[in-house]
Amino acid sequence: MARNDPRLGMLGAVELFSECSKKELGQILAVAKEIDFEAGENICVQGEPSGRFYLILEGSVAVKRNGRTRATLAVGDYFGEIALIDGQPRTATCTAVTPVNTLAIAQFNFVPLMREHAGLSHKLLLHLCSRLRAAEAQLTD
């Protein structure tokens, strides 16, 4: 993996990984692989289990929840960061609008990385706690 690999910068822009060092991002990139999807192909389906994170490298993805379009994601956007950790069923269906190239990380590759690198795990836990606190604050406002 080259130090100037643009995927490192894209991974670092992912909120979940934003506190990671270049070395940690390199370790994450080492367990990732590029996966392509054709236009119209479902990347993940609401209600189905999936332990995979996707970072969009090229193309666009429609996000639907209960059949209603909630968002359209493009290059640099991502989804599945929580599924990467807990592997629970998807909360939305994500479908390729155009041909899509993603950087995908499978839970079965990511969990051992977290076990081996306590510093990485700690950063991810802090991030998830921050998200939980923000969600709780929204409920009480």
Backbone as CSV, one residue per row, in Angstrom:
resi,resn,N_x,N_y,N_z,CA_x,CA_y,CA_z,C_x,C_y,C_z
1,MET,0.841,-1.175,0.000,0.000,0.000,0.000,0.885,1.237,0.000
2,ALA,0.640,2.121,-0.944,1.413,3.349,-1.049,0.946,4.368,-0.013
3,ARG,1.885,5.118,0.517,1.541,6.134,1.522,0.626,7.205,0.958
4,ASN,0.727,7.449,-0.341,-0.089,8.491,-0.950,-1.353,7.918,-1.598
5,ASP,-1.749,6.755,-1.207,-2.970,6.134,-1.716,-4.155,7.032,-1.357
6,PRO,-4.913,7.523,-2.354,-6.030,8.430,-2.054,-7.105,7.794,-1.179
7,ARG,-7.164,6.476,-1.151,-8.155,5.804,-0.317,-7.874,6.031,1.172
8,LEU,-6.610,6.255,1.532,-6.274,6.556,2.931,-6.954,7.841,3.374
9,GLY,-6.881,8.866,2.543,-7.530,10.137,2.855,-9.029,10.000,2.940
10,MET,-9.592,9.201,2.046,-11.041,8.981,2.067,-11.454,8.243,3.337
11,LEU,-10.661,7.239,3.741,-10.961,6.523,4.990,-10.860,7.463,6.190
12,GLY,-9.863,8.329,6.180,-9.675,9.272,7.278,-10.807,10.276,7.393
13,ALA,-11.521,10.499,6.285,-12.662,11.424,6.293,-13.932,10.762,6.831
14,VAL,-13.925,9.448,6.972,-15.061,8.732,7.548,-15.095,9.049,9.039
15,GLU,-16.232,9.524,9.506,-16.344,9.964,10.892,-15.841,8.907,11.876
16,LEU,-16.190,7.665,11.659,-15.790,6.581,12.557,-14.268,6.450,12.657
17,PHE,-13.573,6.757,11.573,-12.124,6.582,11.519,-11.354,7.905,11.625
18,SER,-12.045,8.997,11.881,-11.423,10.322,11.807,-10.311,10.547,12.824
19,GLU,-10.305,9.831,13.925,-9.263,9.995,14.936,-8.107,9.016,14.759
20,CYS,-8.173,8.190,13.733,-7.135,7.184,13.510,-5.879,7.812,12.911
21,SER,-4.740,7.265,13.294,-3.459,7.694,12.727,-3.331,7.139,11.305
22,LYS,-2.340,7.644,10.573,-2.082,7.113,9.219,-1.761,5.618,9.288
23,LYS,-1.035,5.227,10.314,-0.690,3.805,10.475,-1.956,2.977,10.672
24,GLU,-2.860,3.453,11.539,-4.105,2.725,11.788,-4.974,2.693,10.530
25,LEU,-5.013,3.810,9.811,-5.774,3.826,8.551,-5.182,2.821,7.565
26,GLY,-3.865,2.713,7.542,-3.211,1.731,6.685,-3.578,0.305,7.068
27,GLN,-3.698,0.048,8.373,-4.101,-1.278,8.840,-5.546,-1.584,8.435
28,ILE,-6.395,-0.569,8.507,-7.785,-0.750,8.088,-7.844,-1.000,6.582
29,LEU,-7.091,-0.201,5.829,-7.070,-0.359,4.371,-6.580,-1.749,3.974
30,ALA,-5.662,-2.294,4.762,-5.107,-3.617,4.450,-6.160,-4.726,4.521
31,VAL,-7.231,-4.541,5.298,-8.271,-5.568,5.389,-9.478,-5.248,4.494
32,ALA,-9.387,-4.152,3.751,-10.479,-3.747,2.857,-10.249,-4.310,1.453
33,LYS,-11.333,-4.342,0.683,-11.194,-4.720,-0.726,-12.197,-3.917,-1.537
34,GLU,-11.848,-3.698,-2.775,-12.756,-2.976,-3.665,-13.805,-3.934,-4.212
35,ILE,-15.059,-3.486,-4.175,-16.169,-4.271,-4.721,-16.980,-3.356,-5.635
36,ASP,-17.284,-3.842,-6.823,-18.066,-3.090,-7.795,-19.503,-3.589,-7.832
37,PHE,-20.421,-2.659,-8.124,-21.843,-2.974,-8.265,-22.363,-2.321,-9.541
38,GLU,-23.251,-3.024,-10.225,-23.875,-2.484,-11.434,-25.054,-1.606,-11.054
39,ALA,-25.394,-0.671,-11.931,-26.561,0.179,-11.704,-27.783,-0.709,-11.478
40,GLY,-28.571,-0.386,-10.463,-29.763,-1.154,-10.131,-29.528,-2.297,-9.169
41,GLU,-28.292,-2.604,-8.868,-27.973,-3.721,-7.978,-28.062,-3.275,-6.515
42,ASN,-28.725,-4.106,-5.697,-28.779,-3.832,-4.261,-27.428,-4.164,-3.631
43,ILE,-26.926,-3.227,-2.864,-25.671,-3.428,-2.148,-25.973,-4.054,-0.790
44,CYS,-27.036,-3.586,-0.148,-27.531,-4.194,1.082,-29.038,-3.973,1.129
45,VAL,-29.726,-4.826,1.872,-31.190,-4.814,1.900,-31.674,-4.653,3.341
46,GLN,-32.619,-3.733,3.522,-33.194,-3.473,4.837,-33.700,-4.776,5.456
47,GLY,-33.357,-4.981,6.730,-33.813,-6.157,7.463,-32.917,-7.371,7.341
48,GLU,-32.008,-7.369,6.372,-31.104,-8.506,6.217,-29.817,-8.258,6.996
49,PRO,-29.276,-9.310,7.610,-28.024,-9.132,8.342,-26.873,-8.843,7.385
50,SER,-25.983,-8.007,7.838,-24.808,-7.693,7.033,-23.780,-7.038,7.918
51,GLY,-22.591,-7.497,7.863,-21.513,-6.927,8.655,-20.465,-6.314,7.752
52,ARG,-20.904,-5.445,6.854,-19.957,-4.864,5.907,-20.164,-3.357,5.809
53,PHE,-19.052,-2.651,5.806,-18.999,-1.205,5.629,-18.624,-0.912,4.181
54,TYR,-19.187,0.149,3.611,-18.875,0.546,2.238,-18.530,2.025,2.181
55,LEU,-17.429,2.341,1.520,-17.031,3.701,1.205,-17.127,3.838,-0.307
56,ILE,-17.883,4.818,-0.787,-18.098,4.974,-2.224,-16.889,5.654,-2.853
57,LEU,-16.227,4.947,-3.770,-15.077,5.481,-4.497,-15.507,6.101,-5.820
58,GLU,-16.539,5.532,-6.439,-17.094,6.043,-7.700,-18.569,5.703,-7.740
59,GLY,-19.376,6.599,-8.326,-20.786,6.330,-8.539,-21.679,6.933,-7.475
60,SER,-22.960,6.546,-7.534,-23.930,7.040,-6.550,-24.857,5.916,-6.113
61,VAL,-25.359,6.065,-4.883,-26.152,5.024,-4.226,-27.405,5.657,-3.636
62,ALA,-28.560,5.049,-3.892,-29.817,5.492,-3.280,-30.029,4.725,-1.990
63,VAL,-30.431,5.458,-0.949,-30.712,4.862,0.354,-32.216,4.942,0.574
64,LYS,-32.841,3.780,0.735,-34.288,3.725,0.965,-34.572,3.024,2.281
65,ARG,-35.527,3.599,3.005,-35.980,2.995,4.257,-37.488,2.849,4.149
66,ASN,-37.957,1.626,4.356,-39.386,1.321,4.223,-39.922,1.783,2.870
67,GLY,-39.099,1.617,1.828,-39.513,1.926,0.465,-39.410,3.390,0.068
68,ARG,-39.084,4.275,1.007,-38.975,5.710,0.716,-37.518,6.121,0.608
69,THR,-37.203,6.860,-0.446,-35.835,7.338,-0.613,-35.506,8.353,0.471
70,ARG,-34.421,8.094,1.181,-33.991,8.970,2.277,-32.784,9.810,1.909
71,ALA,-31.957,9.286,0.991,-30.740,10.012,0.612,-30.166,9.417,-0.662
72,THR,-29.326,10.208,-1.303,-28.503,9.714,-2.397,-27.067,10.013,-2.012
73,LEU,-26.261,8.969,-1.988,-24.866,9.088,-1.582,-23.971,9.113,-2.818
74,ALA,-22.834,9.796,-2.689,-21.904,9.932,-3.811,-20.476,9.654,-3.337
75,VAL,-19.515,9.934,-4.193,-18.104,9.686,-3.900,-17.716,10.301,-2.557
76,GLY,-17.086,9.491,-1.713,-16.655,9.935,-0.397,-17.662,9.648,0.693
77,ASP,-18.916,9.395,0.314,-19.925,9.031,1.302,-19.760,7.552,1.662
78,TYR,-20.383,7.156,2.745,-20.214,5.789,3.241,-21.461,5.348,3.991
79,PHE,-21.573,4.045,4.186,-22.668,3.478,4.964,-22.228,2.130,5.509
80,GLY,-22.895,1.709,6.592,-22.594,0.415,7.188,-21.557,0.457,8.284
81,GLU,-21.234,1.652,8.795,-20.194,1.717,9.820,-20.611,1.049,11.118
82,ILE,-21.901,1.077,11.452,-22.349,0.405,12.671,-22.444,-1.109,12.426
83,ALA,-22.917,-1.496,11.247,-22.984,-2.918,10.895,-21.605,-3.552,10.907
84,LEU,-20.594,-2.754,10.620,-19.220,-3.246,10.647,-18.865,-3.759,12.039
85,ILE,-19.434,-3.131,13.043,-19.114,-3.502,14.418,-20.090,-4.523,14.977
86,ASP,-21.412,-4.335,14.721,-22.374,-5.239,15.374,-22.998,-6.291,14.461
87,GLY,-22.896,-6.149,13.150,-23.418,-7.156,12.227,-24.930,-7.334,12.261
88,GLN,-25.635,-6.396,12.844,-27.102,-6.485,12.948,-27.763,-6.210,11.593
89,PRO,-29.053,-6.556,11.459,-29.752,-6.323,10.188,-29.707,-4.856,9.770
90,ARG,-29.692,-4.651,8.475,-29.620,-3.308,7.888,-30.887,-2.525,8.175
91,THR,-30.718,-1.237,8.395,-31.859,-0.351,8.655,-32.371,0.296,7.380
92,ALA,-31.684,0.063,6.257,-32.093,0.636,4.979,-31.590,-0.250,3.841
93,THR,-32.188,-0.043,2.673,-31.718,-0.702,1.452,-30.890,0.306,0.678
94,CYS,-29.710,-0.103,0.257,-28.834,0.758,-0.534,-28.667,0.128,-1.906
95,THR,-29.016,0.920,-2.938,-29.018,0.430,-4.309,-28.139,1.315,-5.180
96,ALA,-27.308,0.707,-6.016,-26.465,1.465,-6.940,-27.352,2.180,-7.960
97,VAL,-27.223,3.494,-8.055,-27.960,4.282,-9.048,-27.201,4.243,-10.361
98,THR,-25.894,4.306,-10.271,-24.982,4.214,-11.413,-24.051,3.045,-11.122
99,PRO,-23.169,2.688,-12.039,-22.140,1.732,-11.647,-21.367,2.311,-10.457
100,VAL,-21.113,1.474,-9.463,-20.511,1.936,-8.216,-19.275,1.094,-7.899
101,ASN,-18.211,1.790,-7.493,-17.000,1.141,-6.999,-16.884,1.519,-5.530
102,THR,-16.771,0.521,-4.668,-16.688,0.771,-3.231,-15.419,0.180,-2.654
103,LEU,-15.030,0.739,-1.530,-14.025,0.128,-0.681,-14.818,-0.512,0.446
104,ALA,-14.791,-1.825,0.531,-15.615,-2.554,1.489,-14.742,-3.191,2.561
105,ILE,-15.280,-3.152,3.790,-14.597,-3.786,4.916,-15.588,-4.738,5.569
106,ALA,-15.223,-6.009,5.627,-16.084,-7.023,6.230,-15.822,-7.114,7.730
107,GLN,-16.884,-7.324,8.476,-16.789,-7.453,9.929,-15.814,-8.565,10.322
108,PHE,-15.842,-9.690,9.600,-14.983,-10.814,9.966,-13.500,-10.497,9.772
109,ASN,-13.173,-9.463,8.994,-11.790,-9.002,8.876,-11.479,-7.873,9.854
110,PHE,-12.503,-7.078,10.168,-12.306,-5.903,10.997,-12.199,-6.230,12.490
111,VAL,-13.012,-7.157,12.954,-13.012,-7.503,14.384,-11.633,-7.993,14.848
112,PRO,-10.977,-8.887,14.116,-9.636,-9.290,14.558,-8.654,-8.110,14.602
113,LEU,-8.815,-7.164,13.685,-7.960,-5.978,13.690,-8.175,-5.177,14.972
114,MET,-9.433,-5.029,15.381,-9.723,-4.314,16.625,-9.156,-5.061,17.838
115,ARG,-9.217,-6.383,17.797,-8.693,-7.177,18.922,-7.174,-7.033,19.045
116,GLU,-6.506,-6.943,17.909,-5.044,-6.843,17.893,-4.542,-5.457,18.273
117,HIS,-5.355,-4.437,18.024,-4.909,-3.054,18.201,-5.848,-2.315,19.146
118,ALA,-5.510,-2.371,20.422,-6.358,-1.773,21.459,-6.565,-0.275,21.240
119,GLY,-5.552,0.411,20.750,-5.676,1.852,20.509,-6.754,2.158,19.488
120,LEU,-6.819,1.363,18.450,-7.851,1.521,17.433,-9.226,1.270,18.042
121,SER,-9.357,0.205,18.798,-10.637,-0.120,19.444,-11.084,1.010,20.364
122,HIS,-10.157,1.555,21.111,-10.493,2.640,22.042,-11.008,3.854,21.285
123,LYS,-10.370,4.219,20.193,-10.816,5.364,19.395,-12.225,5.135,18.852
124,LEU,-12.498,3.917,18.402,-13.825,3.614,17.865,-14.880,3.665,18.966
125,LEU,-14.545,3.154,20.146,-15.483,3.212,21.272,-15.782,4.661,21.661
126,LEU,-14.764,5.496,21.691,-14.983,6.907,22.020,-15.889,7.574,20.998
127,HIS,-15.683,7.241,19.741,-16.530,7.812,18.694,-17.983,7.358,18.865
128,LEU,-18.177,6.081,19.101,-19.538,5.566,19.263,-20.211,6.160,20.499
129,CYS,-19.457,6.365,21.569,-20.021,7.021,22.757,-20.451,8.447,22.420
130,SER,-19.654,9.125,21.645,-19.990,10.486,21.236,-21.288,10.511,20.437
131,ARG,-21.446,9.557,19.525,-22.683,9.478,18.734,-23.883,9.170,19.620
132,LEU,-23.709,8.295,20.598,-24.794,7.950,21.515,-25.204,9.176,22.336
133,ARG,-24.223,9.907,22.835,-24.531,11.113,23.603,-25.268,12.145,22.749
134,ALA,-24.853,12.297,21.501,-25.519,13.243,20.608,-26.966,12.811,20.345
135,ALA,-27.173,11.516,20.166,-28.532,11.005,19.931,-29.400,11.221,21.168
136,GLU,-28.840,10.975,22.338,-29.594,11.187,23.580,-29.943,12.668,23.769
137,ALA,-29.016,13.545,23.423,-29.252,14.981,23.550,-30.402,15.425,22.637
138,GLN,-30.470,14.852,21.453,-31.555,15.181,20.520,-32.901,14.741,21.088
139,LEU,-32.929,13.616,21.779,-34.170,13.124,22.348,-34.664,13.997,23.493
140,THR,-33.752,14.618,24.226,-34.140,15.427,25.376,-34.384,16.889,25.016
141,ASP,-34.016,17.309,23.827,-34.237,18.709,23.407,-35.671,18.950,22.983
